[in-house]
Amino acid sequence: MTHVCAILLISFGALTTPVAAAPTPEQIKDVAHDLVCLCDTCNRESLSTCQCGFATAERETIGEMLVAGQSRQQIVDSYVDRFGSMGLANPPEGYDVVWIVPFVMLGVGVLGVRQVLVYWRRGRPVAAASVTPTAAPGAYGDRLRDDLDSFEA
């Protein structure tokens, strides 16, 4: 009889124990929106919209973590622990300067090219016409006219 009571208590306990509800796709995509796909073929597309196998597997992992009771921030931190800050859709605080560096380097390059061109231009003196004619100007013009006349014929 005690076995029957124990079985009834265990089955009753199993029925009354709250089962964690499976997260909805919207809940998973809400967390995945802060992360990017790092499969090297999707061009850092958001993990919430990417359709590759890597993104699908990561969304399943996010769903499992939500079922386990982890918070949004814990899941994001776990993703960053695995893949580094490159996995974040938005850079963390303090990385704003990194986005400016390419534009600054472009400006420095343009100014550098300008300076080189100015230096080259100033370094060469304007030379007078130092071409030595091989024939007298009149003879050259006559020969050119004869060549052009023979070319037209």
DOSEDO-90857 format. One line per 2 residues: number of its first residue (from 1); for each residue x, y, z of N, C-alpha, C, CB. Coordinates in Angstrom, 3 decimals. Each point is the difference from the previous one (the first is absolute). Glycine has a CB too. Layout:
N
NUM> X:Y:Z:X:Y:Z:X:Y:Z:X:Y:Z | ...
//
This chain:
153
1> 0.825:-1.176:0.000:-0.825:1.176:0.000:0.874:1.246:0.000:-1.815:-1.252:1.198 | 2.911:1.187:-0.500:0.870:1.165:0.042:0.622:0.278:-1.365:0.470:-0.473:2.408
3> -0.268:-0.569:-3.166:0.546:0.185:-1.354:-1.006:0.715:-0.892:1.393:-2.073:0.268 | -2.653:1.686:-0.100:-1.044:0.629:-0.813:-0.114:1.480:0.361:-1.252:-2.198:-0.159
5> 1.328:2.522:1.436:-0.064:1.406:0.436:1.205:0.781:-0.526:-1.263:-0.692:2.074 | 2.406:0.073:-2.028:1.205:0.665:-0.482:-0.107:0.265:-1.503:1.357:-1.115:1.815
7> -1.858:0.149:-2.561:-0.162:0.163:-1.448:-1.010:1.100:-0.286:0.562:-2.427:-0.373 | -1.664:2.450:1.140:-1.013:1.039:-0.195:0.573:1.381:0.321:-1.811:-1.663:0.557
9> 2.599:1.760:0.495:0.598:1.285:0.362:0.997:0.473:-1.059:-0.302:-0.579:2.419 | 1.079:-0.339:-2.935:0.982:0.359:-1.035:-0.709:0.429:-1.277:1.659:-1.617:0.985
11> -2.683:0.872:-1.403:-0.717:0.367:-1.228:-0.755:1.318:0.192:-0.227:-2.442:-0.605 | -0.343:2.656:1.807:-0.685:1.256:0.274:0.990:1.162:-0.008:-1.723:-1.232:1.357
13> 2.903:1.003:-0.804:1.053:1.029:-0.001:0.467:0.311:-1.408:0.723:-0.759:2.257 | -0.642:-0.253:-3.104:0.426:0.223:-1.380:-1.044:0.808:-0.755:1.299:-2.144:0.043
15> -2.572:1.912:0.271:-1.057:0.729:-0.688:-0.083:1.453:0.460:-1.250:-2.142:-0.239 | 1.567:2.408:1.487:-0.133:1.363:0.515:1.277:0.812:-0.148:-1.683:-0.849:1.598
17> 2.790:0.207:-1.952:1.248:0.735:-0.191:-0.113:0.819:-1.285:1.343:-1.792:1.227 | -1.094:3.087:-1.143:-0.126:0.812:-1.213:1.087:-0.359:-0.998:-1.021:1.857:1.336
19> 0.610:-2.064:-2.546:0.925:-0.313:-1.088:0.302:1.307:-0.706:-0.898:-2.380:-0.290 | 2.166:2.617:0.052:0.388:1.240:-0.673:-0.565:-0.014:-1.416:2.118:0.185:1.394
21> -2.850:0.859:-1.719:-0.591:0.097:-1.320:1.088:0.291:-1.017:-2.180:0.795:0.979 | 2.023:-1.392:-2.123:0.966:0.225:-1.067:-0.086:1.456:-0.439:-0.167:-2.416:-0.760
23> 1.294:3.050:0.549:-0.036:1.409:-0.407:-0.575:0.121:-1.412:1.996:0.506:1.474 | -2.655:0.575:-1.711:-0.565:0.255:-1.328:1.110:0.458:-0.941:-2.246:0.608:1.012
25> 2.028:-0.762:-2.309:1.011:0.487:-0.954:0.279:1.499:0.167:-0.737:-1.779:-1.602 | -0.275:2.542:2.010:0.204:1.432:0.202:0.942:0.266:1.168:-2.278:0.432:-0.930
27> 2.168:-1.234:1.995:0.895:0.163:1.141:1.441:-0.333:-0.394:-1.895:-0.558:1.567 | 2.049:-0.493:-2.352:1.339:-0.395:-0.445:0.581:1.077:-0.907:-0.623:-2.441:0.169
29> -0.179:2.930:-1.118:0.491:1.025:-0.926:0.276:1.319:0.714:-1.285:-1.097:-1.839 | 0.565:1.350:2.915:0.242:1.221:0.768:1.401:-0.028:0.602:-2.461:0.195:0.509
31> 2.873:-1.345:-0.002:1.359:-0.126:0.547:1.018:-0.015:-1.144:-0.886:-1.279:2.010 | 0.577:0.556:-3.085:0.932:-0.142:-1.120:0.200:1.305:-0.755:-0.694:-2.371:-0.197
33> -0.203:3.317:0.371:0.108:1.284:-0.692:1.271:0.754:0.404:-2.503:0.107:-0.111 | 2.987:-0.324:1.321:1.202:0.678:0.494:1.287:-0.665:-0.476:-1.303:0.706:1.986
35> 1.194:-1.833:-2.687:1.173:-0.776:-0.402:0.070:-0.099:-1.524:-0.107:-1.313:2.156 | 1.286:1.002:-2.679:0.167:-0.150:-1.439:0.483:-1.400:-0.331:0.497:2.444:-0.213
37> -0.790:-2.858:-1.013:0.435:-1.303:-0.486:1.482:0.080:-0.341:-2.317:-0.531:-0.895 | 3.086:-0.436:1.354:1.447:-0.004:-0.214:0.451:-1.194:-0.841:0.275:1.184:2.179
39> -1.087:-1.543:-3.169:0.329:-1.177:-0.811:0.910:0.331:-1.181:-2.181:-0.975:0.671 | 2.550:2.227:-0.873:0.881:0.464:-1.077:-0.629:-0.038:-1.384:1.868:-0.783:1.371
41> -3.162:0.504:-1.474:-0.659:0.055:-1.305:-1.162:0.980:-0.005:0.670:-2.359:-0.395 | -1.106:2.801:1.540:-1.206:0.836:0.094:0.290:1.484:0.156:-1.129:-1.938:0.997
43> 2.378:2.338:-1.011:0.361:1.408:0.097:-0.546:0.642:1.271:0.039:0.109:-2.487 | 0.124:-0.793:3.590:-0.387:0.510:1.330:-1.476:0.395:0.064:2.341:0.811:0.308
45> -3.183:-1.617:-0.876:-1.447:0.241:0.075:-0.484:-0.286:1.418:-0.287:-0.597:-2.451 | -0.802:1.224:2.832:-0.546:-0.202:1.337:-0.338:-1.474:0.195:-0.915:2.357:0.031
47> 1.207:-2.871:1.132:-0.271:-1.402:0.313:-1.502:-0.275:0.002:2.111:-0.099:1.357 | -2.916:1.139:-1.177:-1.456:-0.196:0.026:-0.581:-0.195:-1.392:-0.094:1.379:2.060
49> 0.759:-0.923:-3.116:-0.549:-0.108:-1.355:0.792:-0.906:-0.919:-0.874:2.255:0.308 | 2.078:-2.605:0.059:0.845:-0.827:-0.859:-0.597:-1.398:-0.149:2.028:1.312:0.718
51> -1.908:-1.883:-1.905:-0.606:-1.303:-0.269:1.023:-1.130:-0.151:-1.858:1.215:-1.097 | 3.129:-0.940:1.344:1.007:-1.055:-0.164:-0.074:-1.002:1.149:1.489:1.611:-1.228
53> -0.787:-2.709:1.079:-0.007:-1.057:1.008:0.585:0.436:1.330:0.172:-1.622:-1.836 | 0.876:2.450:1.785:0.619:0.491:1.231:-1.011:0.799:0.819:2.247:0.068:-1.140
55> -2.972:0.836:0.469:-0.972:0.846:0.705:-1.141:-0.833:0.563:0.586:1.915:-1.501 | -1.036:-2.891:0.741:-1.089:-0.862:0.474:0.429:-0.751:1.260:-0.854:-0.251:-2.364
57> 2.066:-0.281:2.352:0.508:-0.730:1.170:0.152:0.942:1.199:1.208:-1.614:-1.528 | -0.744:2.836:1.283:0.167:0.950:1.101:-1.353:0.425:0.571:2.136:0.809:-1.044
59> -3.151:-0.663:0.196:-1.337:0.337:0.516:-0.559:-1.141:0.834:-0.405:1.468:-1.991 | 0.697:-2.715:1.588:-0.433:-1.154:0.804:0.703:0.015:1.362:-0.407:-1.353:-2.111
61> 1.683:1.707:2.107:0.746:0.092:1.255:-0.591:1.086:0.883:2.080:-0.805:-1.152 | -2.442:1.941:0.548:-0.624:1.081:0.766:-1.315:-0.477:0.606:1.076:1.716:-1.500
63> -1.863:-2.476:0.716:-1.256:-0.547:0.519:0.230:-0.917:1.180:-0.970:0.169:-2.267 | 1.993:-1.027:2.175:0.314:-0.905:1.108:0.426:0.778:1.238:0.679:-1.762:-1.646
65> 0.061:2.832:1.442:0.443:0.809:1.138:-1.181:0.724:0.649:2.246:0.294:-1.097 | -3.209:0.143:0.273:-1.196:0.637:0.560:-0.816:-1.002:0.809:-0.050:1.607:-1.929
67> -0.058:-2.843:1.429:-0.715:-1.043:0.726:0.694:-0.282:1.327:-0.788:-1.006:-2.171 | 2.112:1.067:2.173:0.764:-0.252:1.220:-0.131:1.147:0.999:1.598:-1.372:-1.337
69> -2.239:2.464:0.936:-0.237:1.094:0.918:1.029:1.114:-0.041:-1.098:-1.638:1.394 | 1.971:1.643:-2.389:1.006:1.051:-0.090:-0.635:1.294:-0.511:1.794:-1.728:-0.412
71> -1.267:2.824:0.864:-0.515:1.299:-0.429:0.613:0.392:-1.337:-0.323:0.689:2.398 | -0.252:0.346:-2.986:0.494:0.511:-1.285:1.480:0.375:0.106:-2.311:0.852:-0.561
73> 2.680:-0.126:1.618:1.379:0.449:0.156:0.953:-1.173:0.204:-0.846:2.138:0.966 | 0.413:-3.170:-0.257:0.838:-1.181:0.187:0.262:-0.696:-1.336:-0.923:-0.278:2.323
75> -0.088:0.231:-3.171:0.159:-0.647:-1.303:0.946:0.814:-0.877:-2.317:-0.984:0.179 | 2.144:2.297:-0.194:0.883:0.866:-0.789:1.431:-0.111:0.513:-1.911:1.586:-0.459
77> 2.091:-1.587:1.772:1.336:-0.135:0.584:0.634:-1.339:-0.375:-0.702:1.478:1.901 | -0.098:-2.531:-1.925:0.498:-1.317:-0.383:0.479:0.004:-1.450:-1.569:-1.069:1.648
79> 0.812:1.722:-2.530:0.368:0.096:-1.417:1.306:0.788:-0.154:-2.445:-0.114:-0.664 | 2.571:1.202:1.428:1.217:0.809:-0.057:1.182:-0.788:0.566:-1.370:2.115:0.212
81> 1.152:-2.917:0.816:1.068:-0.837:0.547:0.505:-0.994:-1.043:-0.996:0.246:2.289 | 0.080:-0.776:-3.090:0.386:-0.993:-1.008:0.653:0.634:-1.226:-1.869:-1.434:0.796
83> 1.362:2.582:-1.265:0.438:0.546:-1.282:0.657:1.375:0.091:-1.819:-1.295:-1.010 | 1.847:1.897:2.177:0.600:1.316:0.143:-1.000:1.105:-0.312:2.213:-0.979:-0.590
85> -1.764:2.210:0.721:-0.905:1.136:-0.194:-0.407:0.177:-1.451:1.055:1.093:1.949 | -0.414:-1.799:-2.875:-0.407:0.057:-1.406:-1.377:-0.627:-0.199:2.410:-0.081:-0.686
87> -2.883:-0.676:1.635:-1.306:-0.626:-0.101:-1.155:0.930:0.326:1.103:-2.106:0.569 | -0.793:3.286:-0.063:-1.050:0.962:0.343:-0.413:0.800:-1.231:0.888:0.149:2.349
89> -2.179:0.115:-2.464:-0.493:0.810:-1.112:0.418:1.451:0.169:-1.945:-1.553:-0.276 | 1.961:2.039:1.493:0.436:1.360:0.299:1.260:-0.083:0.836:-2.372:0.893:-0.098
91> 3.370:-0.077:-0.210:1.251:-0.090:0.756:-0.223:0.395:1.455:1.304:0.500:-2.089 | -0.536:-1.086:2.989:-0.117:0.364:1.406:0.467:1.436:0.222:0.342:-2.404:0.655
93> -0.656:2.951:0.488:0.406:1.366:0.339:1.515:0.128:-0.094:-2.005:0.257:1.513 | 2.465:0.843:-2.055:1.431:0.234:-0.127:0.558:-0.407:-1.343:0.166:-0.319:2.412
95> -0.926:-0.393:-3.232:0.464:-0.413:-1.312:-0.473:0.958:-1.094:-0.005:-2.369:0.795 | -0.610:3.482:-0.418:-0.494:0.944:-0.991:1.137:0.593:-0.817:-1.925:0.515:1.491
97> 3.089:-0.354:-0.896:1.146:0.578:-0.691:0.464:-0.908:-1.128:0.682:1.163:2.109 | -0.840:-2.439:-1.956:0.456:-0.948:-1.008:-0.707:0.238:-1.334:0.471:-1.675:1.810
99> -1.703:2.136:-1.781:-0.736:0.223:-1.245:0.484:1.257:-0.717:-1.983:-1.151:1.001 | 2.675:2.041:-0.314:0.471:1.243:-0.588:1.357:-0.184:-0.672:-1.273:1.270:1.734
101> 2.058:-2.213:-1.284:1.373:-0.173:-0.460:0.105:-0.130:-1.521:0.501:-1.086:2.177 | -1.322:0.301:-2.877:0.160:-0.081:-1.460:-0.171:1.347:-0.699:-0.825:-2.331:0.131
103> -0.096:3.151:0.343:-0.207:1.304:-0.624:1.181:0.927:0.265:-2.475:-0.290:0.245 | 3.035:0.222:0.949:1.173:0.809:0.320:1.175:-0.428:-0.872:-0.813:0.303:2.371
105> 1.008:-1.597:-2.533:1.094:-0.492:-0.830:-0.180:0.409:-1.458:0.283:-1.927:1.566 | -1.512:1.933:-2.063:-0.264:0.450:-1.363:0.387:1.471:-0.154:-1.873:-1.681:-0.209
107> 1.499:2.507:1.178:0.363:1.418:-0.038:1.503:0.198:0.031:-2.140:0.540:1.130 | 2.844:-1.286:-0.291:1.456:0.098:0.081:0.627:-0.417:-1.330:-0.083:-0.460:2.486
109> -0.460:-0.566:-3.113:0.521:-0.449:-1.288:-0.182:1.049:-1.091:-0.496:-2.338:0.679 | -0.667:2.973:-0.715:-0.252:1.043:-0.999:0.957:1.169:0.209:-2.424:-0.682:-0.138
111> 2.600:1.112:1.384:0.930:1.091:0.283:1.436:-0.385:-0.350:-1.526:0.786:1.821 | 1.894:-2.016:-1.568:1.347:-0.466:-0.339:0.250:0.025:-1.499:-0.031:-1.431:2.030
113> -0.933:0.964:-2.812:0.140:0.018:-1.459:0.095:1.438:-0.495:-1.284:-2.166:-0.182 | 0.483:3.058:0.762:0.046:1.410:-0.392:1.381:0.585:0.267:-2.456:0.222:0.485
115> 3.010:-0.516:0.693:1.310:0.530:0.345:1.080:-0.519:-0.952:-0.729:0.157:2.392 | 0.670:-1.409:-2.756:0.981:-0.571:-0.933:-0.107:0.691:-1.352:-0.104:-2.222:1.193
117> -1.119:2.431:-1.671:-0.177:0.676:-1.289:0.518:1.435:0.042:-1.992:-1.443:-0.445 | 1.740:2.166:1.532:0.510:1.368:0.132:1.531:-0.014:0.037:-2.099:0.691:1.242
119> 2.680:-1.633:-0.540:1.456:-0.100:0.082:0.598:-0.259:-1.373:-0.187:-0.850:2.347 | -0.408:-0.081:-3.081:0.510:-0.299:-1.341:-0.118:1.212:-0.916:-0.635:-2.402:0.310
121> -0.451:3.104:-0.197:-0.217:1.162:-0.867:1.023:1.100:0.318:-2.469:-0.557:-0.151 | 2.745:0.792:1.416:0.962:1.029:0.389:1.431:-0.429:-0.274:-1.591:0.767:1.743
123> 1.852:-2.038:-1.727:1.359:-0.505:-0.182:0.504:0.121:-1.425:-0.437:-1.549:1.849 | -0.441:1.663:-2.803:0.406:0.086:-1.398:-0.077:1.454:-0.466:-0.812:-2.365:-0.425
125> 1.908:2.921:0.023:-0.072:1.348:-0.545:-0.643:-0.038:-1.378:2.043:0.677:1.306 | -2.743:0.393:-1.601:-0.632:0.078:-1.304:1.100:0.230:-1.010:-2.182:0.899:0.949
127> 2.380:-1.836:-1.813:1.092:0.065:-0.972:-0.473:0.719:-1.256:0.990:-2.137:0.907 | -0.108:2.917:-1.463:-0.303:0.656:-1.274:0.033:-1.058:-1.081:0.976:2.219:0.768
129> -1.539:-1.896:-1.854:-0.029:-0.949:-1.113:1.426:-0.309:-0.399:-2.233:0.867:-0.811 | 2.682:-2.029:1.149:1.378:-0.382:-0.276:0.070:-1.016:-1.126:0.588:0.456:2.378
131> -1.590:-0.462:-3.213:-0.013:-0.943:-1.106:0.855:0.576:-1.116:-2.309:-0.862:0.626 | 3.221:0.079:-1.068:0.846:0.447:-1.099:-0.625:-0.448:-1.308:2.071:-0.101:1.449
133> -2.384:1.026:-2.294:-0.618:-0.384:-1.269:1.009:-0.720:-0.877:-1.569:1.952:0.146 | 1.106:-2.950:-0.853:0.873:-0.756:-0.897:0.032:0.630:-1.375:-0.489:-2.084:1.274
135> -0.509:2.870:-1.543:-0.018:0.685:-1.290:-0.548:1.392:0.233:-0.305:-2.169:-1.296 | 0.479:2.997:0.391:-0.502:1.357:0.127:-1.509:-0.036:0.028:2.015:0.929:-1.175
137> -2.661:0.002:1.943:-1.446:-0.018:0.102:-0.693:0.056:-1.351:0.236:1.085:2.194 | 0.287:-0.378:-3.098:-0.639:0.088:-1.314:0.063:-1.323:-0.738:0.592:2.412:-0.098
139> 0.554:-3.067:0.162:0.176:-1.270:-0.703:-0.884:-1.081:0.623:2.364:0.646:-0.595 | -2.476:-0.618:1.928:-0.853:-0.991:0.696:-1.454:0.185:-0.400:1.601:-0.060:1.943
141> -2.068:1.309:-1.996:-1.380:0.269:-0.381:-0.280:-0.420:-1.432:-0.036:1.889:1.607 | 1.007:-1.647:-2.497:-0.179:-0.395:-1.403:-0.077:-1.517:-0.116:1.229:2.062:-0.758
143> -0.386:-2.743:1.498:0.011:-1.470:-0.054:-1.317:-0.568:0.548:2.523:0.001:0.256 | -3.025:0.607:0.821:-1.260:-0.439:0.591:-1.146:0.189:-0.988:0.863:0.579:2.290
145> -0.881:0.578:-2.956:-1.044:0.243:-0.995:0.061:-1.018:-1.124:0.063:2.426:0.557 | 1.132:-2.737:-1.035:0.161:-0.980:-1.083:-0.489:-1.376:0.446:1.967:1.298:-0.893
147> -1.635:-1.685:2.137:-0.438:-1.311:0.517:-1.512:-0.068:0.102:2.138:-0.211:1.274 | -2.745:1.292:-0.804:-1.467:0.014:0.141:-0.675:-0.025:-1.378:0.216:1.280:2.177
149> 0.344:-0.552:-3.137:-0.571:-0.008:-1.359:0.094:-1.377:-0.612:0.618:2.394:-0.289 | 0.494:-3.083:0.490:0.143:-1.339:-0.561:-0.892:-1.011:0.729:2.355:0.566:-0.660
151> -2.636:-0.287:1.927:-0.873:-0.896:0.773:-1.443:0.117:-0.493:1.522:0.213:2.011 | -1.966:0.987:-2.364:-1.376:0.190:-0.474:-0.209:-0.607:-1.363:-0.142:2.077:1.321
153> 1.177:-2.198:-2.103:-0.154:-0.502:-1.368:-0.052:-1.491:-0.059:1.165:1.976:-0.806
//
